[in-house]
Amino acid sequence: MAAELDFSPPEIPEPTFMENVLRYGLFFGAIFQLICVLAIILPFSKSHKTDSDSFEPNNSETVKKPKATAPQMSKKPKKESKKKR
């Protein structure tokens, strides 16, 4: 009975090229998702950039002026007309 048992490791075929691409693509996708989630959770401090900007004088090129809004069609006075019944 002991001679009938086969304790050799099972034969596993070598992964194909597409299986390797899929495996590593999934790993990179998971790492990318973790980085995105961490970027949302952990705030990024912009204190270095704001400190350097506060010492520079504002010139007309960097200051954006608000654009005049175009008149909307719905706010024009409507022509009064008599209702026909």
PDB file with SEQRES, HELIX, SHEET and CRYST1 records, atoms N, CA, C and O in Angstrom:
SEQRES   1 A   85  MET ALA ALA GLU LEU ASP PHE SER PRO PRO GLU ILE PRO          
SEQRES   2 A   85  GLU PRO THR PHE MET GLU ASN VAL LEU ARG TYR GLY LEU          
SEQRES   3 A   85  PHE PHE GLY ALA ILE PHE GLN LEU ILE CYS VAL LEU ALA          
SEQRES   4 A   85  ILE ILE LEU PRO PHE SER LYS SER HIS LYS THR ASP SER          
SEQRES   5 A   85  ASP SER PHE GLU PRO ASN ASN SER GLU THR VAL LYS LYS          
SEQRES   6 A   85  PRO LYS ALA THR ALA PRO GLN MET SER LYS LYS PRO LYS          
SEQRES   7 A   85  LYS GLU SER LYS LYS LYS ARG                                  
HELIX    1 AA1 PHE A   17  ILE A   41  1                                  25    
HELIX    2 AA2 SER A   47  PHE A   55  1                                   9    
HELIX    3 AA3 MET A   73  LYS A   75  5                                   3    
CRYST1    1.000    1.000    1.000  90.00  90.00  90.00 P 1           1          
ATOM      1  N   MET A   1       0.818  -1.181   0.000  1.00  0.00           N  
ATOM      2  CA  MET A   1       0.000   0.000   0.000  1.00  0.00           C  
ATOM      3  C   MET A   1       0.865   1.249   0.000  1.00  0.00           C  
ATOM      4  O   MET A   1       0.493   2.234  -0.639  1.00  0.00           O  
ATOM      5  N   ALA A   2       1.973   1.256   0.669  1.00  0.00           N  
ATOM      6  CA  ALA A   2       2.859   2.404   0.696  1.00  0.00           C  
ATOM      7  C   ALA A   2       3.487   2.630  -0.670  1.00  0.00           C  
ATOM      8  O   ALA A   2       3.859   3.759  -0.991  1.00  0.00           O  
ATOM      9  N   ALA A   3       3.616   1.581  -1.485  1.00  0.00           N  
ATOM     10  CA  ALA A   3       4.231   1.719  -2.798  1.00  0.00           C  
ATOM     11  C   ALA A   3       3.291   2.398  -3.782  1.00  0.00           C  
ATOM     12  O   ALA A   3       3.746   2.916  -4.802  1.00  0.00           O  
ATOM     13  N   GLU A   4       1.998   2.409  -3.506  1.00  0.00           N  
ATOM     14  CA  GLU A   4       1.034   2.989  -4.426  1.00  0.00           C  
ATOM     15  C   GLU A   4       0.940   4.513  -4.299  1.00  0.00           C  
ATOM     16  O   GLU A   4       0.499   5.165  -5.245  1.00  0.00           O  
ATOM     17  N   LEU A   5       1.337   5.104  -3.171  1.00  0.00           N  
ATOM     18  CA  LEU A   5       1.225   6.546  -2.974  1.00  0.00           C  
ATOM     19  C   LEU A   5       2.339   7.265  -3.715  1.00  0.00           C  
ATOM     20  O   LEU A   5       3.501   6.863  -3.649  1.00  0.00           O  
ATOM     21  N   ASP A   6       1.980   8.335  -4.424  1.00  0.00           N  
ATOM     22  CA  ASP A   6       2.953   9.130  -5.182  1.00  0.00           C  
ATOM     23  C   ASP A   6       3.097  10.483  -4.494  1.00  0.00           C  
ATOM     24  O   ASP A   6       2.177  11.301  -4.519  1.00  0.00           O  
ATOM     25  N   PHE A   7       4.254  10.712  -3.882  1.00  0.00           N  
ATOM     26  CA  PHE A   7       4.496  11.955  -3.158  1.00  0.00           C  
ATOM     27  C   PHE A   7       5.293  12.963  -3.974  1.00  0.00           C  
ATOM     28  O   PHE A   7       5.848  13.896  -3.395  1.00  0.00           O  
ATOM     29  N   SER A   8       5.371  12.821  -5.261  1.00  0.00           N  
ATOM     30  CA  SER A   8       6.099  13.778  -6.098  1.00  0.00           C  
ATOM     31  C   SER A   8       5.241  15.034  -6.274  1.00  0.00           C  
ATOM     32  O   SER A   8       4.013  14.956  -6.254  1.00  0.00           O  
ATOM     33  N   PRO A   9       5.888  16.189  -6.445  1.00  0.00           N  
ATOM     34  CA  PRO A   9       5.111  17.426  -6.614  1.00  0.00           C  
ATOM     35  C   PRO A   9       4.295  17.381  -7.899  1.00  0.00           C  
ATOM     36  O   PRO A   9       4.710  16.765  -8.881  1.00  0.00           O  
ATOM     37  N   PRO A  10       3.142  18.031  -7.894  1.00  0.00           N  
ATOM     38  CA  PRO A  10       2.300  18.011  -9.104  1.00  0.00           C  
ATOM     39  C   PRO A  10       2.962  18.800 -10.233  1.00  0.00           C  
ATOM     40  O   PRO A  10       3.728  19.735  -9.999  1.00  0.00           O  
ATOM     41  N   GLU A  11       2.649  18.405 -11.437  1.00  0.00           N  
ATOM     42  CA  GLU A  11       3.230  19.087 -12.593  1.00  0.00           C  
ATOM     43  C   GLU A  11       2.444  20.370 -12.858  1.00  0.00           C  
ATOM     44  O   GLU A  11       1.247  20.339 -13.145  1.00  0.00           O  
ATOM     45  N   ILE A  12       3.143  21.485 -12.755  1.00  0.00           N  
ATOM     46  CA  ILE A  12       2.536  22.797 -12.998  1.00  0.00           C  
ATOM     47  C   ILE A  12       3.162  23.362 -14.263  1.00  0.00           C  
ATOM     48  O   ILE A  12       4.383  23.496 -14.341  1.00  0.00           O  
ATOM     49  N   PRO A  13       2.344  23.694 -15.250  1.00  0.00           N  
ATOM     50  CA  PRO A  13       2.925  24.242 -16.493  1.00  0.00           C  
ATOM     51  C   PRO A  13       3.508  25.630 -16.260  1.00  0.00           C  
ATOM     52  O   PRO A  13       3.057  26.372 -15.387  1.00  0.00           O  
ATOM     53  N   GLU A  14       4.511  25.963 -17.049  1.00  0.00           N  
ATOM     54  CA  GLU A  14       5.120  27.295 -16.964  1.00  0.00           C  
ATOM     55  C   GLU A  14       4.102  28.343 -17.399  1.00  0.00           C  
ATOM     56  O   GLU A  14       3.358  28.119 -18.354  1.00  0.00           O  
ATOM     57  N   PRO A  15       4.057  29.491 -16.710  1.00  0.00           N  
ATOM     58  CA  PRO A  15       3.101  30.525 -17.124  1.00  0.00           C  
ATOM     59  C   PRO A  15       3.466  31.085 -18.500  1.00  0.00           C  
ATOM     60  O   PRO A  15       4.639  31.255 -18.835  1.00  0.00           O  
ATOM     61  N   THR A  16       2.437  31.362 -19.274  1.00  0.00           N  
ATOM     62  CA  THR A  16       2.668  31.910 -20.608  1.00  0.00           C  
ATOM     63  C   THR A  16       2.978  33.399 -20.503  1.00  0.00           C  
ATOM     64  O   THR A  16       2.895  33.985 -19.424  1.00  0.00           O  
ATOM     65  N   PHE A  17       3.331  33.997 -21.618  1.00  0.00           N  
ATOM     66  CA  PHE A  17       3.666  35.415 -21.654  1.00  0.00           C  
ATOM     67  C   PHE A  17       2.466  36.268 -21.242  1.00  0.00           C  
ATOM     68  O   PHE A  17       2.610  37.218 -20.474  1.00  0.00           O  
ATOM     69  N   MET A  18       1.286  35.926 -21.753  1.00  0.00           N  
ATOM     70  CA  MET A  18       0.096  36.709 -21.426  1.00  0.00           C  
ATOM     71  C   MET A  18      -0.288  36.573 -19.953  1.00  0.00           C  
ATOM     72  O   MET A  18      -0.788  37.527 -19.357  1.00  0.00           O  
ATOM     73  N   GLU A  19      -0.063  35.414 -19.369  1.00  0.00           N  
ATOM     74  CA  GLU A  19      -0.327  35.247 -17.942  1.00  0.00           C  
ATOM     75  C   GLU A  19       0.620  36.116 -17.114  1.00  0.00           C  
ATOM     76  O   GLU A  19       0.213  36.694 -16.107  1.00  0.00           O  
ATOM     77  N   ASN A  20       1.875  36.207 -17.537  1.00  0.00           N  
ATOM     78  CA  ASN A  20       2.822  37.076 -16.832  1.00  0.00           C  
ATOM     79  C   ASN A  20       2.437  38.542 -16.967  1.00  0.00           C  
ATOM     80  O   ASN A  20       2.518  39.300 -16.000  1.00  0.00           O  
ATOM     81  N   VAL A  21       2.015  38.946 -18.169  1.00  0.00           N  
ATOM     82  CA  VAL A  21       1.599  40.329 -18.390  1.00  0.00           C  
ATOM     83  C   VAL A  21       0.395  40.648 -17.511  1.00  0.00           C  
ATOM     84  O   VAL A  21       0.333  41.714 -16.899  1.00  0.00           O  
ATOM     85  N   LEU A  22      -0.554  39.728 -17.450  1.00  0.00           N  
ATOM     86  CA  LEU A  22      -1.741  39.933 -16.633  1.00  0.00           C  
ATOM     87  C   LEU A  22      -1.383  40.015 -15.153  1.00  0.00           C  
ATOM     88  O   LEU A  22      -1.898  40.874 -14.438  1.00  0.00           O  
ATOM     89  N   ARG A  23      -0.524  39.147 -14.701  1.00  0.00           N  
ATOM     90  CA  ARG A  23      -0.132  39.136 -13.285  1.00  0.00           C  
ATOM     91  C   ARG A  23       0.543  40.443 -12.892  1.00  0.00           C  
ATOM     92  O   ARG A  23       0.167  41.060 -11.895  1.00  0.00           O  
ATOM     93  N   TYR A  24       1.541  40.873 -13.672  1.00  0.00           N  
ATOM     94  CA  TYR A  24       2.259  42.093 -13.314  1.00  0.00           C  
ATOM     95  C   TYR A  24       1.401  43.337 -13.531  1.00  0.00           C  
ATOM     96  O   TYR A  24       1.546  44.323 -12.809  1.00  0.00           O  
ATOM     97  N   GLY A  25       0.516  43.297 -14.510  1.00  0.00           N  
ATOM     98  CA  GLY A  25      -0.411  44.409 -14.710  1.00  0.00           C  
ATOM     99  C   GLY A  25      -1.341  44.584 -13.523  1.00  0.00           C  
ATOM    100  O   GLY A  25      -1.641  45.709 -13.123  1.00  0.00           O  
ATOM    101  N   LEU A  26      -1.798  43.468 -12.959  1.00  0.00           N  
ATOM    102  CA  LEU A  26      -2.643  43.544 -11.773  1.00  0.00           C  
ATOM    103  C   LEU A  26      -1.875  44.085 -10.577  1.00  0.00           C  
ATOM    104  O   LEU A  26      -2.422  44.855  -9.787  1.00  0.00           O  
ATOM    105  N   PHE A  27      -0.614  43.690 -10.433  1.00  0.00           N  
ATOM    106  CA  PHE A  27       0.208  44.217  -9.338  1.00  0.00           C  
ATOM    107  C   PHE A  27       0.402  45.727  -9.471  1.00  0.00           C  
ATOM    108  O   PHE A  27       0.255  46.461  -8.494  1.00  0.00           O  
ATOM    109  N   PHE A  28       0.730  46.188 -10.675  1.00  0.00           N  
ATOM    110  CA  PHE A  28       0.933  47.627 -10.885  1.00  0.00           C  
ATOM    111  C   PHE A  28      -0.376  48.398 -10.688  1.00  0.00           C  
ATOM    112  O   PHE A  28      -0.366  49.506 -10.153  1.00  0.00           O  
ATOM    113  N   GLY A  29      -1.484  47.828 -11.112  1.00  0.00           N  
ATOM    114  CA  GLY A  29      -2.781  48.473 -10.910  1.00  0.00           C  
ATOM    115  C   GLY A  29      -3.123  48.603  -9.438  1.00  0.00           C  
ATOM    116  O   GLY A  29      -3.646  49.630  -9.006  1.00  0.00           O  
ATOM    117  N   ALA A  30      -2.829  47.566  -8.667  1.00  0.00           N  
ATOM    118  CA  ALA A  30      -3.110  47.616  -7.233  1.00  0.00           C  
ATOM    119  C   ALA A  30      -2.230  48.656  -6.543  1.00  0.00           C  
ATOM    120  O   ALA A  30      -2.701  49.381  -5.667  1.00  0.00           O  
ATOM    121  N   ILE A  31      -0.977  48.734  -6.924  1.00  0.00           N  
ATOM    122  CA  ILE A  31      -0.073  49.729  -6.338  1.00  0.00           C  
ATOM    123  C   ILE A  31      -0.531  51.137  -6.702  1.00  0.00           C  
ATOM    124  O   ILE A  31      -0.502  52.037  -5.862  1.00  0.00           O  
ATOM    125  N   PHE A  32      -0.954  51.331  -7.951  1.00  0.00           N  
ATOM    126  CA  PHE A  32      -1.440  52.633  -8.386  1.00  0.00           C  
ATOM    127  C   PHE A  32      -2.678  53.045  -7.591  1.00  0.00           C  
ATOM    128  O   PHE A  32      -2.806  54.202  -7.192  1.00  0.00           O  
ATOM    129  N   GLN A  33      -3.589  52.098  -7.360  1.00  0.00           N  
ATOM    130  CA  GLN A  33      -4.787  52.407  -6.581  1.00  0.00           C  
ATOM    131  C   GLN A  33      -4.432  52.773  -5.150  1.00  0.00           C  
ATOM    132  O   GLN A  33      -5.026  53.690  -4.583  1.00  0.00           O  
ATOM    133  N   LEU A  34      -3.481  52.077  -4.559  1.00  0.00           N  
ATOM    134  CA  LEU A  34      -3.065  52.408  -3.192  1.00  0.00           C  
ATOM    135  C   LEU A  34      -2.468  53.812  -3.124  1.00  0.00           C  
ATOM    136  O   LEU A  34      -2.731  54.557  -2.180  1.00  0.00           O  
ATOM    137  N   ILE A  35      -1.671  54.168  -4.119  1.00  0.00           N  
ATOM    138  CA  ILE A  35      -1.079  55.513  -4.148  1.00  0.00           C  
ATOM    139  C   ILE A  35      -2.177  56.564  -4.284  1.00  0.00           C  
ATOM    140  O   ILE A  35      -2.114  57.607  -3.634  1.00  0.00           O  
ATOM    141  N   CYS A  36      -3.180  56.304  -5.116  1.00  0.00           N  
ATOM    142  CA  CYS A  36      -4.277  57.257  -5.288  1.00  0.00           C  
ATOM    143  C   CYS A  36      -5.076  57.417  -4.000  1.00  0.00           C  
ATOM    144  O   CYS A  36      -5.433  58.535  -3.630  1.00  0.00           O  
ATOM    145  N   VAL A  37      -5.357  56.321  -3.319  1.00  0.00           N  
ATOM    146  CA  VAL A  37      -6.110  56.394  -2.070  1.00  0.00           C  
ATOM    147  C   VAL A  37      -5.297  57.137  -1.013  1.00  0.00           C  
ATOM    148  O   VAL A  37      -5.848  57.947  -0.267  1.00  0.00           O  
ATOM    149  N   LEU A  38      -4.006  56.874  -0.941  1.00  0.00           N  
ATOM    150  CA  LEU A  38      -3.167  57.580   0.028  1.00  0.00           C  
ATOM    151  C   LEU A  38      -3.079  59.070  -0.290  1.00  0.00           C  
ATOM    152  O   LEU A  38      -3.007  59.891   0.624  1.00  0.00           O  
ATOM    153  N   ALA A  39      -3.084  59.427  -1.572  1.00  0.00           N  
ATOM    154  CA  ALA A  39      -3.036  60.839  -1.952  1.00  0.00           C  
ATOM    155  C   ALA A  39      -4.311  61.556  -1.525  1.00  0.00           C  
ATOM    156  O   ALA A  39      -4.275  62.748  -1.219  1.00  0.00           O  
ATOM    157  N   ILE A  40      -5.421  60.854  -1.501  1.00  0.00           N  
ATOM    158  CA  ILE A  40      -6.673  61.469  -1.067  1.00  0.00           C  
ATOM    159  C   ILE A  40      -6.699  61.587   0.449  1.00  0.00           C  
ATOM    160  O   ILE A  40      -7.135  62.603   0.990  1.00  0.00           O  
ATOM    161  N   ILE A  41      -6.235  60.553   1.131  1.00  0.00           N  
ATOM    162  CA  ILE A  41      -6.308  60.538   2.592  1.00  0.00           C  
ATOM    163  C   ILE A  41      -5.299  61.493   3.212  1.00  0.00           C  
ATOM    164  O   ILE A  41      -5.640  62.257   4.115  1.00  0.00           O  
ATOM    165  N   LEU A  42      -4.068  61.456   2.738  1.00  0.00           N  
ATOM    166  CA  LEU A  42      -3.015  62.284   3.315  1.00  0.00           C  
ATOM    167  C   LEU A  42      -2.951  63.621   2.588  1.00  0.00           C  
ATOM    168  O   LEU A  42      -2.717  63.647   1.380  1.00  0.00           O  
ATOM    169  N   PRO A  43      -3.154  64.732   3.294  1.00  0.00           N  
ATOM    170  CA  PRO A  43      -3.113  66.037   2.617  1.00  0.00           C  
ATOM    171  C   PRO A  43      -1.684  66.405   2.230  1.00  0.00           C  
ATOM    172  O   PRO A  43      -0.727  66.078   2.931  1.00  0.00           O  
ATOM    173  N   PHE A  44      -1.567  67.085   1.111  1.00  0.00           N  
ATOM    174  CA  PHE A  44      -0.260  67.520   0.625  1.00  0.00           C  
ATOM    175  C   PHE A  44      -0.086  68.979   1.012  1.00  0.00           C  
ATOM    176  O   PHE A  44      -0.923  69.818   0.681  1.00  0.00           O  
ATOM    177  N   SER A  45       0.989  69.279   1.704  1.00  0.00           N  
ATOM    178  CA  SER A  45       1.233  70.637   2.165  1.00  0.00           C  
ATOM    179  C   SER A  45       1.884  71.453   1.061  1.00  0.00           C  
ATOM    180  O   SER A  45       2.891  71.036   0.489  1.00  0.00           O  
ATOM    181  N   LYS A  46       1.316  72.616   0.759  1.00  0.00           N  
ATOM    182  CA  LYS A  46       1.868  73.508  -0.256  1.00  0.00           C  
ATOM    183  C   LYS A  46       2.499  74.732   0.393  1.00  0.00           C  
ATOM    184  O   LYS A  46       2.521  75.804  -0.213  1.00  0.00           O  
ATOM    185  N   SER A  47       3.003  74.596   1.592  1.00  0.00           N  
ATOM    186  CA  SER A  47       3.532  75.740   2.323  1.00  0.00           C  
ATOM    187  C   SER A  47       4.776  76.332   1.662  1.00  0.00           C  
ATOM    188  O   SER A  47       5.000  77.539   1.752  1.00  0.00           O  
ATOM    189  N   HIS A  48       5.587  75.507   1.003  1.00  0.00           N  
ATOM    190  CA  HIS A  48       6.796  76.020   0.354  1.00  0.00           C  
ATOM    191  C   HIS A  48       6.442  76.945  -0.793  1.00  0.00           C  
ATOM    192  O   HIS A  48       7.064  77.995  -0.954  1.00  0.00           O  
ATOM    193  N   LYS A  49       5.461  76.577  -1.587  1.00  0.00           N  
ATOM    194  CA  LYS A  49       5.081  77.384  -2.741  1.00  0.00           C  
ATOM    195  C   LYS A  49       4.403  78.676  -2.295  1.00  0.00           C  
ATOM    196  O   LYS A  49       4.660  79.731  -2.875  1.00  0.00           O  
ATOM    197  N   THR A  50       3.560  78.618  -1.296  1.00  0.00           N  
ATOM    198  CA  THR A  50       2.869  79.831  -0.861  1.00  0.00           C  
ATOM    199  C   THR A  50       3.815  80.806  -0.178  1.00  0.00           C  
ATOM    200  O   THR A  50       3.604  82.016  -0.258  1.00  0.00           O  
ATOM    201  N   ASP A  51       4.852  80.312   0.492  1.00  0.00           N  
ATOM    202  CA  ASP A  51       5.818  81.213   1.116  1.00  0.00           C  
ATOM    203  C   ASP A  51       6.585  82.006   0.069  1.00  0.00           C  
ATOM    204  O   ASP A  51       6.818  83.201   0.250  1.00  0.00           O  
ATOM    205  N   SER A  52       6.981  81.360  -1.023  1.00  0.00           N  
ATOM    206  CA  SER A  52       7.747  82.057  -2.052  1.00  0.00           C  
ATOM    207  C   SER A  52       6.867  83.027  -2.820  1.00  0.00           C  
ATOM    208  O   SER A  52       7.350  84.061  -3.281  1.00  0.00           O  
ATOM    209  N   ASP A  53       5.573  82.712  -2.970  1.00  0.00           N  
ATOM    210  CA  ASP A  53       4.669  83.602  -3.697  1.00  0.00           C  
ATOM    211  C   ASP A  53       4.302  84.835  -2.879  1.00  0.00           C  
ATOM    212  O   ASP A  53       4.004  85.883  -3.451  1.00  0.00           O  
ATOM    213  N   SER A  54       4.317  84.730  -1.571  1.00  0.00           N  
ATOM    214  CA  SER A  54       3.877  85.858  -0.752  1.00  0.00           C  
ATOM    215  C   SER A  54       4.887  87.001  -0.780  1.00  0.00           C  
ATOM    216  O   SER A  54       4.507  88.145  -0.533  1.00  0.00           O  
ATOM    217  N   PHE A  55       6.139  86.740  -1.067  1.00  0.00           N  
ATOM    218  CA  PHE A  55       7.155  87.782  -1.101  1.00  0.00           C  
ATOM    219  C   PHE A  55       7.239  88.474  -2.455  1.00  0.00           C  
ATOM    220  O   PHE A  55       7.806  89.563  -2.548  1.00  0.00           O  
ATOM    221  N   GLU A  56       6.693  87.877  -3.499  1.00  0.00           N  
ATOM    222  CA  GLU A  56       6.756  88.474  -4.830  1.00  0.00           C  
ATOM    223  C   GLU A  56       5.604  89.460  -4.999  1.00  0.00           C  
ATOM    224  O   GLU A  56       4.480  89.173  -4.587  1.00  0.00           O  
ATOM    225  N   PRO A  57       5.872  90.616  -5.602  1.00  0.00           N  
ATOM    226  CA  PRO A  57       4.773  91.551  -5.844  1.00  0.00           C  
ATOM    227  C   PRO A  57       3.876  91.020  -6.952  1.00  0.00           C  
ATOM    228  O   PRO A  57       4.330  90.331  -7.865  1.00  0.00           O  
ATOM    229  N   ASN A  58       2.619  91.349  -6.855  1.00  0.00           N  
ATOM    230  CA  ASN A  58       1.665  90.898  -7.869  1.00  0.00           C  
ATOM    231  C   ASN A  58       1.734  91.849  -9.060  1.00  0.00           C  
ATOM    232  O   ASN A  58       1.549  93.057  -8.912  1.00  0.00           O  
ATOM    233  N   ASN A  59       1.996  91.302 -10.223  1.00  0.00           N  
ATOM    234  CA  ASN A  59       1.973  92.118 -11.422  1.00  0.00           C  
ATOM    235  C   ASN A  59       0.691  91.816 -12.193  1.00  0.00           C  
ATOM    236  O   ASN A  59      -0.030  90.873 -11.867  1.00  0.00           O  
ATOM    237  N   SER A  60       0.419  92.608 -13.201  1.00  0.00           N  
ATOM    238  CA  SER A  60      -0.853  92.505 -13.907  1.00  0.00           C  
ATOM    239  C   SER A  60      -0.984  91.187 -14.662  1.00  0.00           C  
ATOM    240  O   SER A  60      -2.103  90.762 -14.951  1.00  0.00           O  
ATOM    241  N   GLU A  61       0.114  90.535 -14.987  1.00  0.00           N  
ATOM    242  CA  GLU A  61       0.018  89.277 -15.723  1.00  0.00           C  
ATOM    243  C   GLU A  61      -0.464  88.135 -14.846  1.00  0.00           C  
ATOM    244  O   GLU A  61      -1.197  87.263 -15.313  1.00  0.00           O  
ATOM    245  N   THR A  62      -0.066  88.128 -13.595  1.00  0.00           N  
ATOM    246  CA  THR A  62      -0.450  87.018 -12.733  1.00  0.00           C  
ATOM    247  C   THR A  62      -1.828  87.211 -12.121  1.00  0.00           C  
ATOM    248  O   THR A  62      -2.483  86.226 -11.781  1.00  0.00           O  
ATOM    249  N   VAL A  63      -2.290  88.453 -11.969  1.00  0.00           N  
ATOM    250  CA  VAL A  63      -3.600  88.695 -11.374  1.00  0.00           C  
ATOM    251  C   VAL A  63      -4.641  88.553 -12.474  1.00  0.00           C  
ATOM    252  O   VAL A  63      -4.588  89.248 -13.488  1.00  0.00           O  
ATOM    253  N   LYS A  64      -5.569  87.664 -12.266  1.00  0.00           N  
ATOM    254  CA  LYS A  64      -6.623  87.460 -13.262  1.00  0.00           C  
ATOM    255  C   LYS A  64      -7.827  88.314 -12.896  1.00  0.00           C  
ATOM    256  O   LYS A  64      -8.292  88.318 -11.756  1.00  0.00           O  
ATOM    257  N   LYS A  65      -8.309  89.026 -13.880  1.00  0.00           N  
ATOM    258  CA  LYS A  65      -9.481  89.848 -13.664  1.00  0.00           C  
ATOM    259  C   LYS A  65     -10.718  89.015 -13.982  1.00  0.00           C  
ATOM    260  O   LYS A  65     -10.711  88.233 -14.932  1.00  0.00           O  
ATOM    261  N   PRO A  66     -11.764  89.175 -13.206  1.00  0.00           N  
ATOM    262  CA  PRO A  66     -12.979  88.416 -13.514  1.00  0.00           C  
ATOM    263  C   PRO A  66     -13.582  88.925 -14.816  1.00  0.00           C  
ATOM    264  O   PRO A  66     -13.665  90.129 -15.058  1.00  0.00           O  
ATOM    265  N   LYS A  67     -13.989  88.000 -15.627  1.00  0.00           N  
ATOM    266  CA  LYS A  67     -14.577  88.361 -16.917  1.00  0.00           C  
ATOM    267  C   LYS A  67     -16.008  88.828 -16.717  1.00  0.00           C  
ATOM    268  O   LYS A  67     -16.721  88.361 -15.827  1.00  0.00           O  
ATOM    269  N   ALA A  68     -16.404  89.754 -17.562  1.00  0.00           N  
ATOM    270  CA  ALA A  68     -17.773  90.234 -17.509  1.00  0.00           C  
ATOM    271  C   ALA A  68     -18.686  89.126 -18.011  1.00  0.00           C  
ATOM    272  O   ALA A  68     -18.417  88.501 -19.037  1.00  0.00           O  
ATOM    273  N   THR A  69     -19.746  88.895 -17.292  1.00  0.00           N  
ATOM    274  CA  THR A  69     -20.641  87.821 -17.689  1.00  0.00           C  
ATOM    275  C   THR A  69     -21.515  88.293 -18.836  1.00  0.00           C  
ATOM    276  O   THR A  69     -21.972  89.435 -18.858  1.00  0.00           O  
ATOM    277  N   ALA A  70     -21.732  87.432 -19.755  1.00  0.00           N  
ATOM    278  CA  ALA A  70     -22.586  87.743 -20.894  1.00  0.00           C  
ATOM    279  C   ALA A  70     -24.032  87.741 -20.427  1.00  0.00           C  
ATOM    280  O   ALA A  70     -24.417  86.927 -19.588  1.00  0.00           O  
ATOM    281  N   PRO A  71     -24.836  88.652 -20.967  1.00  0.00           N  
ATOM    282  CA  PRO A  71     -26.246  88.669 -20.552  1.00  0.00           C  
ATOM    283  C   PRO A  71     -26.919  87.364 -20.959  1.00  0.00           C  
ATOM    284  O   PRO A  71     -26.735  86.857 -22.065  1.00  0.00           O  
ATOM    285  N   GLN A  72     -27.684  86.856 -20.048  1.00  0.00           N  
ATOM    286  CA  GLN A  72     -28.345  85.583 -20.328  1.00  0.00           C  
ATOM    287  C   GLN A  72     -29.643  85.839 -21.059  1.00  0.00           C  
ATOM    288  O   GLN A  72     -30.309  86.854 -20.851  1.00  0.00           O  
ATOM    289  N   MET A  73     -29.987  84.908 -21.911  1.00  0.00           N  
ATOM    290  CA  MET A  73     -31.177  85.045 -22.729  1.00  0.00           C  
ATOM    291  C   MET A  73     -32.445  85.002 -21.875  1.00  0.00           C  
ATOM    292  O   MET A  73     -33.443  85.639 -22.216  1.00  0.00           O  
ATOM    293  N   SER A  74     -32.413  84.266 -20.784  1.00  0.00           N  
ATOM    294  CA  SER A  74     -33.629  84.105 -19.986  1.00  0.00           C  
ATOM    295  C   SER A  74     -33.940  85.347 -19.160  1.00  0.00           C  
ATOM    296  O   SER A  74     -35.072  85.486 -18.695  1.00  0.00           O  
ATOM    297  N   LYS A  75     -33.001  86.246 -18.958  1.00  0.00           N  
ATOM    298  CA  LYS A  75     -33.233  87.423 -18.124  1.00  0.00           C  
ATOM    299  C   LYS A  75     -33.617  88.661 -18.925  1.00  0.00           C  
ATOM    300  O   LYS A  75     -33.823  89.723 -18.338  1.00  0.00           O  
ATOM    301  N   LYS A  76     -33.717  88.557 -20.234  1.00  0.00           N  
ATOM    302  CA  LYS A  76     -34.155  89.699 -21.035  1.00  0.00           C  
ATOM    303  C   LYS A  76     -35.639  89.943 -20.785  1.00  0.00           C  
ATOM    304  O   LYS A  76     -36.409  89.000 -20.603  1.00  0.00           O  
ATOM    305  N   PRO A  77     -36.033  91.208 -20.777  1.00  0.00           N  
ATOM    306  CA  PRO A  77     -37.479  91.457 -20.578  1.00  0.00           C  
ATOM    307  C   PRO A  77     -38.270  90.912 -21.760  1.00  0.00           C  
ATOM    308  O   PRO A  77     -37.930  91.123 -22.924  1.00  0.00           O  
ATOM    309  N   LYS A  78     -39.323  90.214 -21.416  1.00  0.00           N  
ATOM    310  CA  LYS A  78     -40.136  89.594 -22.462  1.00  0.00           C  
ATOM    311  C   LYS A  78     -41.151  90.601 -22.986  1.00  0.00           C  
ATOM    312  O   LYS A  78     -41.643  91.469 -22.264  1.00  0.00           O  
ATOM    313  N   LYS A  79     -41.431  90.452 -24.233  1.00  0.00           N  
ATOM    314  CA  LYS A  79     -42.406  91.311 -24.874  1.00  0.00           C  
ATOM    315  C   LYS A  79     -43.790  90.938 -24.375  1.00  0.00           C  
ATOM    316  O   LYS A  79     -44.185  89.772 -24.402  1.00  0.00           O  
ATOM    317  N   GLU A  80     -44.517  91.944 -23.919  1.00  0.00           N  
ATOM    318  CA  GLU A  80     -45.830  91.678 -23.387  1.00  0.00           C  
ATOM    319  C   GLU A  80     -46.802  91.432 -24.525  1.00  0.00           C  
ATOM    320  O   GLU A  80     -46.856  92.188 -25.495  1.00  0.00           O  
ATOM    321  N   SER A  81     -47.545  90.391 -24.393  1.00  0.00           N  
ATOM    322  CA  SER A  81     -48.553  90.096 -25.406  1.00  0.00           C  
ATOM    323  C   SER A  81     -49.823  89.677 -24.700  1.00  0.00           C  
ATOM    324  O   SER A  81     -49.800  89.128 -23.599  1.00  0.00           O  
ATOM    325  N   LYS A  82     -50.933  89.952 -25.366  1.00  0.00           N  
ATOM    326  CA  LYS A  82     -52.224  89.610 -24.776  1.00  0.00           C  
ATOM    327  C   LYS A  82     -52.475  88.118 -24.952  1.00  0.00           C  
ATOM    328  O   LYS A  82     -52.145  87.532 -25.983  1.00  0.00           O  
ATOM    329  N   LYS A  83     -53.053  87.530 -23.944  1.00  0.00           N  
ATOM    330  CA  LYS A  83     -53.376  86.113 -24.021  1.00  0.00           C  
ATOM    331  C   LYS A  83     -54.610  85.931 -24.877  1.00  0.00           C  
ATOM    332  O   LYS A  83     -55.594  86.658 -24.744  1.00  0.00           O  
ATOM    333  N   LYS A  84     -54.539  84.957 -25.749  1.00  0.00           N  
ATOM    334  CA  LYS A  84     -55.685  84.644 -26.596  1.00  0.00           C  
ATOM    335  C   LYS A  84     -56.451  83.510 -25.950  1.00  0.00           C  
ATOM    336  O   LYS A  84     -55.887  82.477 -25.590  1.00  0.00           O  
ATOM    337  N   ARG A  85     -57.749  83.725 -25.811  1.00  0.00           N  
ATOM    338  CA  ARG A  85     -58.565  82.691 -25.177  1.00  0.00           C  
ATOM    339  C   ARG A  85     -59.588  82.169 -26.124  1.00  0.00           C  
ATOM    340  O   ARG A  85     -60.370  81.289 -25.765  1.00  0.00           O  
TER     341      ARG A  85                                                      
END                                                                             
